[in-house]
Amino acid sequence: MAVKHTPTGIVHSGTKGGVTGCGSSTQTNSHHWVNTNSRITCDKNGCKN
């Protein structure tokens, strides 16, 4: 599953309500995060690997 940060448009691995693959919390400003099936665009370790 992937989760998108709407202000930046970056898609991370993970799900809303948890932590992304690169360690960002989706619970902080949770209204900025949406679950998606889009391709992951984050290039940080954890998301891209």
Wavefront OBJ file of the C-alpha trace (Angstrom):
o trace
v 0.000 0.000 0.000
v 1.090 3.561 -0.574
v 0.173 6.834 1.084
v 0.313 10.275 -0.543
v 1.318 13.516 1.199
v -1.102 15.912 -0.482
v 0.764 19.242 0.090
v 3.919 17.923 -1.642
v 2.371 15.256 -3.889
v 5.009 12.710 -2.826
v 3.845 9.079 -2.589
v 5.436 7.026 0.227
v 5.229 3.344 1.144
v 2.997 2.737 4.168
v -0.573 3.430 5.191
v -2.488 6.333 6.692
v -2.476 6.220 10.495
v 1.011 4.729 10.751
v 4.563 5.463 9.682
v 5.911 5.612 6.124
v 8.813 3.486 4.954
v 11.198 6.428 5.375
v 9.963 7.162 8.912
v 7.455 9.999 8.463
v 4.441 9.811 10.777
v 1.114 9.944 8.949
v -0.635 10.751 12.232
v 0.900 14.248 12.353
v -1.390 16.487 10.258
v -3.358 13.376 9.268
v -5.558 15.438 6.924
v -2.460 15.840 4.680
v -2.245 12.060 4.027
v -4.417 9.835 1.782
v -4.118 6.137 0.921
v -3.430 5.544 -2.764
v -2.508 2.864 -5.269
v -0.148 5.215 -7.116
v 3.512 4.410 -7.758
v 5.848 5.365 -4.881
v 7.753 8.563 -5.720
v 9.703 9.080 -2.469
v 13.414 8.419 -3.050
v 14.441 8.094 0.618
v 15.681 4.776 2.067
v 12.756 2.656 3.237
v 10.302 3.966 0.676
v 12.252 3.374 -2.528
v 13.636 -0.016 -1.463
l 1 2 3 4 5 6 7 8 9 10 11 12 13 14 15 16 17 18 19 20 21 22 23 24 25 26 27 28 29 30 31 32 33 34 35 36 37 38 39 40 41 42 43 44 45 46 47 48 49
